[in-house]
Amino acid sequence: MVCPACGKLVGVNDATCFHCGRRSPGMWGYGKLLRSLAGGVGVSEVVVFGCGGLYLLALVLDLQGIRMQGALSFLAPSPRSLDLLGWSGAVPVLRDGRWYTLLSAGWLHGGLIHILFNMLWVRQLAPAATAVYGAGRTLILYVAASVAGFALSVVGFIVGVQIGILGMLMGRATYTVGASAAVFGLLGALVYAGRRGVGLQLGRQAWSYAVILFVFGLVFPGVDNWAHLGGFAGGYLLAAWFNPLRPERPDHLLGGLAALALTALAVVMSVVRGLTG
């Protein structure tokens, strides 16, 4: 098989790579299995089922609290449900110390239109990102960009309070949810790939999408533009570290699965705190 570190051929059961010295280059005999699994992982399906499942759970947890008024609030889970499952923002992070909501909030949504809009973008962008970076790196990019977006949202809240006009323009999110930060992260990763010559036309298109969506967020009220900016920056910088010119390694899939596990753990921690706190 190919060594995950240097990309040269090694034996599956070798203790170290003869070329670069990496320990267990055969991934303890599971390297081939991980490569086959990576080829069959559909990132968009993982995200759509994950977000869809949590959206339905949020509705079921408080049927009486479901909001139906207005297009954007149609079939919106109650604040109680979103709080229980781990929405993020200045109040949960700064006041309550629930830092783990930076992981969980990106998988929650505030209404039917909200989740449909975001999932359509995921279905369009995740396969393109997977073609460039591989399934494992795309999962890491998705989760990390979401965390970066909500982290900047918290910082932006503080900055917005200090500089009123900036807060009015970018928004001040006391509470925030949604996959849009991760969507901007995928856009940032595709823009970086285009600048490295991988999918040049796709990178240009991703940049156009990012600009249009960001302007859209500035025009419409209630949009967490800090999260969008942080997601894009997080996706772009992490893509530069991954380098789309290099092939994906088996341990990248392990990293992607670990990112999903940490997200699930964050939801569990939020639920446990809500039920026992």
JOBELTA-V721324 format. One record per run of one state. SS is the DSSP state (~ for helix, > for strand, _ for the rest). FROM is the first residue (numbers start at 1). TO is the last residue. Records with the same first field share a line. If there is no record, write none. Layout:
# JOBELTA-V721324
SS->FROM-TO, FROM-TO
This chain:
# JOBELTA-V721324
_->1-1, 3-8, 10-15, 17-22, 24-26, 30-30, 41-42, 62-62, 66-66, 68-75, 77-78, 86-87, 89-89, 96-100, 108-111, 134-134, 163-163, 171-175, 177-179, 196-199, 220-224, 243-249, 277-277
>->2-2, 9-9, 16-16, 23-23, 67-67, 76-76, 88-88, 176-176
~->27-29, 31-40, 43-61, 63-65, 79-85, 90-95, 101-107, 112-133, 135-162, 164-170, 180-195, 200-219, 225-242, 250-276
